[in-house]
Amino acid sequence: MECKCVLTYNSKQGTGTLSRHKCAKQQNTPALQQTKISAFSKKIVSKSALDRLERKQLALVALDLHPLSVTEGRGFREYAQELINVGAEFGTQSFLDLVVSRKCLSTRVMIEEYDKLKKQIMADVADQNVAFTTDMWTDEHTQRSFISST
């Protein structure tokens, strides 16, 4: 940076005048700061925090009578990851401010997603001949009912 300021040399001060000089360009320019290496690495979660999460996962299963495999499902994992991402972006939030009720899911969100998916499917099959058939059956061994669409 060049400020084109003329500085005088004084034998008593030596080059101190030069080192103390702050030109207008330097004062208006924000100082560049080097990014710390810690910004590029993932923080390690403490053992105590992992223990708390394990206890909360067990409580999820026990209190709401879910199977132990509830956290292994793709939907749960994607939802939990999105909660983590929102927390990382916006800081600590109340669970009640982030999670919608089942009424909201069924009357608004599900209908919006249904309409979006319906439009997408209609666009995909617009120029084609399409036929659908369904079949329902019950597994005699497990007594589980199934329905399929072809």
Secondary structure, 3 states (H helix, E strand, C coil): CCCCCCCCCECCCECHHHHHCCCHHHHHCCCCCCCCHHHHCCCCCCHHHHHHHHHHHHHHHHHCCCCHHHHHCHHHHHHHHHHHHHHHHHCCCCHHHHCCCHHHHHHHHHHHHHHHHHHHHHHHCCCCCCCCCEEEEECCCCCCEEEEEC
